[in-house]
Amino acid sequence: MKPATLVRLALAGTRTDSARVILTALSAALAVLTGLAAATVLAIPTPPFSDPENFLSNHSEQYASGLLREPGLRPGVAFALLLLTVPVLALAGQCARLGAPARDRRLAALRLAGATPGQVTLVAALETGVASLLGALVALGAYLAGREVFDRPDQRGQLALPTDVLPHPGVLAAVVLGLPLVATVATVLLLRAVVTGPLGVTRRATRSGAPRPWAGLLIGVGLLAFASIRPVLEVYARTGVEAPTWLVPTLLMTGGLLAMTGVVTGAGWFSYTAGRLLRRYGRGPAALLAAGRLTADPWAGSRTLAALLAALVFGGGAAGLRAYFVADDARLREENRLVGVDAGADPFYLASMDLVDLAVQVAVAIAAAGMLVALVEGVVGRRRAYASLAATGVPRATLSRSILWQVLAPAVPAVLLALTVGFFLARGLFGDVTRDNRVYVCDAGTQLCSDPATRERYTRTVGELVRSAPDVPVEQLGWLAAGTLVAVLAVTGLGLLLLRTSTAPEELRTP
């Protein structure tokens, strides 16, 4: 089969297939644009120290934001930008499932026309790869155009964005071409468990059985990894041995991935448990219909809520970090008050947390868009079953309440778990705030106390180090949980708009 024929078959289809390609391209464009922004931040050169005694002399003063001026903060900014790609890539995965039944029938028709299994797999993979490549090229064009549009210094000659630097061409090529390549390879690997025959598309094996609560073990190991960083560094400091450079990043990445995986897979356990509880204690057909669906496919909650829960883990961690900064500011104010100075910590860090909170809100919004796509795909994919229920006399309002049960039953506990885990990750990493209440008093005369050789002999310590735990940011966590659940309700309401058309009598003839 010629390459041009493969590409034409990959992009062919109905309006649903065209919508899937467009949404996949849009998701890829957002991911590539975020990656290019992170690469640009990392490409900012650090000038050498012009004054060895001034630690500010190596800052890039051409930028208005302190997040870009200070070299030590740029890796954190780049890391935060890369984190935004997680919900974007999850959105791309949800978009790839849109219109899956119709695509399966089209692939089966290709097999019936004589295409080999490998060619059918290549057609399905090329659809994702070509759509991702188109989105990546659009993102590259928007990135280059944005450099010209936003390259406007302010009155002080400072730039709001790093439009004066450009990543290495190899880095640009890796970001722009890497995502479509990864998407294509991932599609091929996922299709290994799919058998496309002339009569339909089936899976070799499906996940069955009740989910086990192994998610709690993953979460516990992740929290332990974060909590062990400070004690391990203290052990190295006491022994006088420098800690390996790979130690802290390894613990952070391993602990974070394990905890996040535990939260996402825990949604499947919540779904199955909620289905069992609804089946036992639920009243009315809506609850019983939801119970059957939740127990039949409990992993649907993990697939649908994955990006949202990942964003909330970061949101809970950001709330814990803000609480630490607030407690540290109170500690510094108290220490300064004891010496007669009315000053607190640098407000820059608290102001930076506003940007982190904004990034979390953007991630939640993107994840909610992915939920909308997944919900629409679920309603459209099961429209024959819904139409059958409606034809037997089940009101559409009952079906709507059933879908609400299916969404909210696993979402509420999963949202609370994600925020709690994120907060405890930050709590374990930063620990308590230590306030130094010690005062050194010399009991000898002025001559002995002023002489360094004898001063230590007559000096005693009054007071002690006081450790205090930062307050739990209940209000911030509560607002984040409430806002997320409102977004889930809004997305569910939008998805239910398709229920009327999906329960029409004509859908009974849907193959």
C-alpha positions in Angstrom: 0.0 0.0 0.0 1.4 3.4 -1.0 2.2 6.0 1.6 -0.2 8.5 0.1 -3.0 5.9 0.2 -2.2 5.2 3.9 -2.4 8.9 4.8 -5.6 9.3 2.8 -7.2 6.3 4.6 -6.0 7.6 7.9 -7.7 10.9 7.5 -10.9 9.6 5.8 -14.1 9.1 7.7 -17.2 10.8 8.9 -17.7 14.1 10.6 -16.9 12.4 13.9 -13.6 11.2 12.6 -12.8 14.7 11.4 -13.7 16.1 14.8 -11.4 13.5 16.4 -8.5 14.5 14.1 -9.0 18.2 14.8 -9.2 17.7 18.6 -6.1 15.5 18.6 -4.2 18.1 16.6 -5.4 20.8 19.0 -4.2 18.8 22.0 -0.9 18.2 20.3 -0.5 21.9 19.6 -1.1 22.8 23.2 1.4 20.2 24.4 4.1 21.2 21.9 3.6 24.9 22.7 4.0 24.2 26.4 7.1 22.2 25.7 8.6 25.0 23.6 7.9 27.4 26.4 9.7 25.2 28.9 12.7 24.8 26.5 12.9 28.6 26.0 13.0 29.2 29.8 15.8 26.6 30.1 17.7 28.3 27.2 18.1 31.6 29.0 21.8 32.0 29.6 23.1 32.8 33.1 25.6 35.7 33.1 28.7 35.3 35.2 29.0 37.0 38.6 30.0 40.6 38.0 30.5 41.1 41.8 31.5 38.0 43.8 30.1 39.5 47.0 26.7 40.3 45.4 24.6 37.1 44.8 22.3 39.2 42.6 25.0 40.1 40.1 24.3 37.0 37.9 20.6 37.7 37.5 19.2 38.3 34.0 18.0 41.9 34.5 16.4 42.1 31.1 13.3 40.4 32.3 10.5 41.9 34.4 9.5 38.7 36.2 11.7 37.4 39.0 10.9 33.9 37.9 12.9 34.5 34.8 15.6 36.8 36.3 16.8 34.4 39.0 18.7 31.4 37.6 17.7 29.1 40.5 14.0 29.5 39.8 14.0 28.8 36.0 14.2 25.0 36.4 11.1 25.1 38.6 9.3 27.3 36.0 10.2 24.8 33.3 9.1 21.9 35.4 5.8 23.5 36.1 5.3 24.1 32.3 6.1 20.5 31.6 3.5 19.4 34.2 0.9 21.2 32.2 1.5 18.8 29.4 0.1 15.9 31.6 -3.6 16.9 31.3 -3.0 18.0 27.7 -1.7 14.6 26.7 -4.6 13.0 28.7 -7.0 15.2 26.7 -5.3 13.9 23.5 -5.9 10.3 24.7 -9.5 11.0 25.4 -9.9 12.6 21.9 -8.5 9.5 20.3 -11.4 7.5 21.7 -14.0 9.7 20.2 -16.1 7.9 17.7 -14.3 4.6 18.4 -17.2 2.3 17.3 -17.5 3.9 13.8 -13.7 3.8 13.4 -13.7 0.1 14.3 -16.3 -0.6 11.7 -14.2 1.3 9.1 -11.1 -0.7 10.0 -13.1 -3.9 9.7 -14.2 -2.8 6.3 -10.6 -2.3 5.3 -9.8 -5.9 6.4 -12.8 -7.1 4.4 -11.5 -5.3 1.3 -8.2 -7.2 1.6 -6.0 -5.1 3.9 -3.6 -7.0 6.2 -3.6 -6.6 10.0 -0.4 -4.7 9.9 -1.7 -2.2 7.3 -4.9 -1.6 9.4 -2.7 -1.0 12.5 -0.6 1.4 10.4 -3.7 3.3 9.2 -4.9 3.7 12.8 -1.5 4.8 14.0 -1.0 7.2 11.2 -4.3 8.9 12.0 -2.9 9.9 15.4 0.6 10.6 14.1 -0.5 12.9 11.2 -3.0 14.8 13.4 -0.3 15.3 16.1 2.2 16.4 13.4 -0.2 19.0 12.1 -0.9 20.3 15.6 2.9 20.4 16.3 3.6 22.4 13.1 0.7 24.8 14.0 2.2 25.2 17.5 5.7 25.9 16.0 4.2 28.6 13.8 2.3 30.2 16.8 5.5 30.0 18.9 7.6 31.9 16.3 4.8 34.4 15.7 4.4 35.0 19.4 8.1 35.8 19.7 7.6 38.7 17.3 4.3 39.9 18.9 5.4 39.8 22.5 8.9 41.2 21.9 7.9 44.5 23.4 10.1 45.9 26.2 8.4 48.0 28.9 9.3 51.5 30.0 12.3 50.1 31.9 13.5 48.2 28.9 12.5 44.8 30.4 10.7 42.0 28.7 7.7 40.2 30.0 8.6 36.9 28.2 12.0 35.5 27.1 11.5 36.5 23.5 15.2 37.4 23.2 16.4 33.7 23.3 15.7 30.7 21.1 16.4 27.1 22.0 18.9 25.1 20.1 17.6 23.9 16.7 18.0 20.3 17.8 15.8 21.0 20.9 13.2 22.6 18.7 13.2 19.6 16.4 13.1 17.2 19.3 10.0 18.9 20.8 8.1 19.4 17.5 8.8 16.0 16.0 9.1 14.0 19.2 5.5 14.3 20.3 4.0 13.0 17.0 6.6 10.2 17.0 5.7 9.2 20.6 2.0 9.4 19.8 2.4 7.1 16.8 4.5 4.5 18.7 2.1 4.6 21.7 -0.8 3.9 19.3 1.0 0.9 17.8 1.8 -0.5 21.2 -1.8 0.0 22.4 -3.2 -1.7 19.3 -1.1 -4.9 20.0 -4.0 -6.1 22.2 -6.6 -5.4 19.4 -7.6 -7.9 16.7 -9.1 -6.2 13.6 -10.9 -8.8 11.6 -13.2 -8.5 8.6 -16.3 -8.9 10.9 -15.3 -6.4 13.6 -12.7 -5.2 16.1 -12.1 -7.2 19.3 -9.6 -7.2 22.1 -7.5 -10.3 23.0 -7.9 -9.7 26.7 -9.8 -7.4 28.9 -9.3 -6.4 32.5 -11.8 -8.3 34.6 -12.5 -8.8 38.2 -12.9 -6.5 41.1 -10.1 -3.9 41.5 -7.8 -4.6 44.4 -6.9 -1.8 46.9 -3.3 -1.9 45.8 -3.5 1.8 45.1 -3.1 2.5 48.9 0.3 0.7 48.8 1.5 2.9 45.9 0.3 6.0 47.6 2.1 5.0 50.9 5.4 4.3 49.1 5.2 7.6 47.3 4.5 9.5 50.5 7.4 7.7 52.2 9.8 8.6 49.3 9.0 12.3 49.7 9.2 12.1 53.5 12.6 10.4 53.4 14.4 13.2 51.5 15.0 15.5 54.4 16.2 12.7 56.8 18.5 11.3 54.2 20.1 14.6 53.4 20.6 15.2 57.2 22.4 11.9 57.5 24.7 12.9 54.6 25.3 16.3 56.3 26.2 14.7 59.7 28.6 12.3 58.1 30.3 15.0 56.0 29.7 13.2 52.8 28.1 15.0 49.9 24.8 13.5 48.7 24.7 12.2 45.2 23.2 14.6 42.7 20.8 11.9 41.4 19.4 11.1 44.9 16.8 13.9 45.3 15.5 14.0 41.7 15.1 10.2 41.8 13.1 10.2 45.0 11.0 13.1 43.8 10.2 11.5 40.4 9.7 8.0 41.9 7.5 9.1 44.8 5.5 11.5 42.7 4.8 8.9 40.0 3.9 6.2 42.5 1.5 8.5 44.4 -0.1 9.8 41.3 -0.5 6.3 39.9 -2.1 5.2 43.2 -4.6 8.1 43.1 -5.6 7.4 39.5 -5.9 3.6 39.9 -7.7 4.2 43.2 -10.6 5.8 41.2 -11.3 2.3 39.8 -11.6 0.9 43.3 -13.9 3.8 44.3 -16.0 3.1 41.2 -16.4 -0.6 42.0 -17.1 0.1 45.7 -19.6 2.8 44.9 -21.3 0.4 42.5 -21.6 -2.3 45.2 -23.0 0.2 47.7 -25.5 1.6 45.2 -26.6 -1.9 44.3 -27.1 -2.8 48.0 -28.5 0.5 49.4 -29.6 2.4 46.3 -33.2 3.2 45.7 -34.8 3.8 42.3 -33.9 2.7 38.8 -31.3 5.5 38.3 -29.1 4.3 41.2 -29.5 0.6 40.1 -28.5 1.4 36.5 -25.5 3.3 37.7 -24.5 0.5 40.0 -24.6 -2.0 37.2 -22.4 0.2 35.0 -19.9 1.0 37.8 -19.4 -2.6 38.7 -19.3 -3.8 35.1 -16.5 -1.3 34.0 -15.0 0.2 37.2 -11.8 1.3 35.3 -13.8 3.8 33.3 -13.5 6.1 36.2 -9.7 5.9 36.2 -9.6 6.6 32.4 -12.0 9.5 32.6 -10.6 11.1 35.8 -6.9 10.4 35.2 -5.9 13.9 34.0 -8.2 15.7 36.5 -6.8 13.7 39.5 -3.2 14.3 38.3 -3.9 18.1 38.3 -5.5 17.9 41.7 -2.4 16.2 43.2 -0.3 19.1 42.1 -3.0 21.5 43.4 -2.9 19.8 46.8 0.9 20.0 46.8 0.7 23.7 45.9 -1.6 24.4 48.8 0.7 22.6 51.1 3.7 24.6 49.8 1.8 27.9 50.2 1.0 26.9 53.8 4.7 26.3 54.4 5.6 29.7 53.0 3.0 31.4 55.2 4.2 29.6 58.3 7.8 30.5 57.4 6.9 34.1 57.0 5.2 34.1 60.4 8.4 32.5 61.9 10.7 35.1 60.4 8.4 38.0 61.6 8.5 36.6 65.1 12.3 36.3 65.0 12.6 39.8 63.7 10.2 41.1 66.3 12.5 39.7 69.1 15.4 41.8 67.8 13.2 44.9 67.2 12.8 44.7 63.4 9.4 44.7 61.8 9.9 42.7 58.7 8.9 39.3 57.3 10.0 37.0 54.5 10.4 38.0 50.9 6.8 38.2 49.5 8.2 37.1 46.2 7.6 33.4 47.0 4.0 33.9 48.0 3.4 35.9 44.8 5.0 33.1 42.8 2.5 30.7 44.3 -0.3 32.7 42.6 1.2 31.7 39.3 1.4 28.0 40.4 -2.3 28.2 41.5 -3.2 29.7 38.1 -1.3 26.8 36.4 -3.3 24.3 38.5 -6.6 26.0 37.5 -5.6 25.9 33.8 -4.7 22.2 34.2 -8.1 21.5 35.8 -9.9 23.3 33.0 -8.0 21.2 30.4 -8.7 18.0 32.3 -12.4 19.0 32.4 -12.4 19.4 28.7 -11.0 15.8 28.4 -13.8 14.6 30.7 -16.3 16.2 28.4 -14.8 14.4 25.4 -14.9 11.1 27.3 -18.4 11.6 28.5 -19.6 12.4 25.0 -17.8 9.4 23.6 -19.5 7.2 26.3 -23.0 8.5 25.6 -22.5 8.1 21.8 -20.9 4.7 22.1 -23.8 3.3 24.1 -26.6 5.1 22.3 -28.2 1.8 21.2 -28.4 0.7 24.8 -29.9 4.0 25.9 -32.3 4.0 23.0 -33.4 0.5 24.0 -34.0 1.6 27.6 -36.0 4.6 26.4 -38.0 2.5 24.0 -39.0 0.2 26.9 -40.3 3.2 28.9 -37.4 4.4 30.9 -37.6 8.2 31.1 -34.7 10.3 29.9 -34.6 12.0 33.3 -33.8 8.6 34.8 -31.1 8.0 32.4 -29.6 11.4 33.1 -29.6 10.8 36.9 -28.0 7.4 36.2 -25.1 9.1 34.3 -24.8 11.6 37.1 -24.4 8.8 39.6 -21.8 7.2 37.4 -19.8 10.3 37.3 -20.1 11.7 40.8 -19.9 8.4 42.8 -16.2 7.9 42.0 -15.4 11.5 41.4 -16.2 12.9 44.9 -13.9 10.5 46.9 -11.2 10.5 44.2 -11.0 14.3 44.3 -10.7 14.4 48.0 -8.1 11.6 47.9 -6.0 13.5 45.2 -6.0 16.7 47.2 -5.1 14.9 50.4 -2.2 13.0 48.8 -0.9 16.2 47.2 -1.0 18.1 50.5 0.8 15.3 52.4 3.5 15.0 49.6 4.3 18.7 50.2 4.1 18.2 54.0 6.5 15.3 53.9 8.9 17.1 51.6 9.2 20.4 53.5 8.4 19.3 57.1 7.9 21.6 60.0 8.9 25.2 60.3 11.8 25.8 62.8 11.9 29.0 64.8 15.1 29.8 66.6 14.3 31.2 70.0 17.9 30.7 71.3 19.7 33.6 72.9 23.4 33.4 73.7 24.3 35.0 77.1 27.9 35.6 78.3 28.1 35.6 82.1 31.7 37.0 82.3 32.8 40.6 82.2 33.1 42.7 79.1 36.8 41.9 78.6 36.3 38.1 78.7 33.1 38.2 76.6 34.7 40.4 73.9 37.7 38.1 73.5 37.0 35.2 71.1 39.4 33.0 72.9 37.5 33.1 76.2 34.0 34.1 75.1 32.8 30.6 74.3 33.8 29.3 77.8 31.5 31.7 79.6 28.6 31.7 77.0 25.4 29.8 77.7 22.3 29.3 75.6 18.9 30.4 76.7 15.8 29.1 74.8 15.6 26.4 72.2 14.6 25.6 68.6 10.8 25.5 68.3 9.3 23.4 65.6 5.7 24.1 64.5 3.7 22.5 61.8 2.2 24.7 59.1 -1.6 25.0 59.3 -3.7 22.8 57.0 -5.0 25.1 54.2 -8.6 23.9 54.6 -10.1 26.9 52.9 -7.9 26.6 49.8 -8.3 22.9 49.5 -12.0 23.3 50.0 -12.4 25.9 47.3 -10.3 23.7 44.9 -12.4 20.7 45.6 -15.7 22.6 45.3 -14.5 24.3 42.1 -13.5 20.9 40.6 -16.8 19.3 41.5 -18.7 22.2 40.0 -16.6 21.8 36.8 -17.4 18.1 36.8 -21.2 18.8 37.1 -21.0 21.4 34.4 -19.2 19.0 32.1 -21.7 16.3 32.8 -24.6 18.7 32.1 -23.0 19.5 28.7 -22.6 15.9 27.9 -26.2 15.1 28.8 -27.3 17.4 26.0 -26.5 14.6 23.6 -28.8 12.1 25.5 -31.9 13.3 23.7 -30.5 12.5 20.2 -28.9 9.3 21.5 -32.2 7.9 22.7 -34.1 8.5 19.5 -35.9 5.4 18.1 -33.7 5.5 15.0 -30.7 4.6 17.2 -32.1 1.1 17.7 -30.9 0.3 14.2 -27.3 1.4 15.1 -24.9 -1.5 14.4 
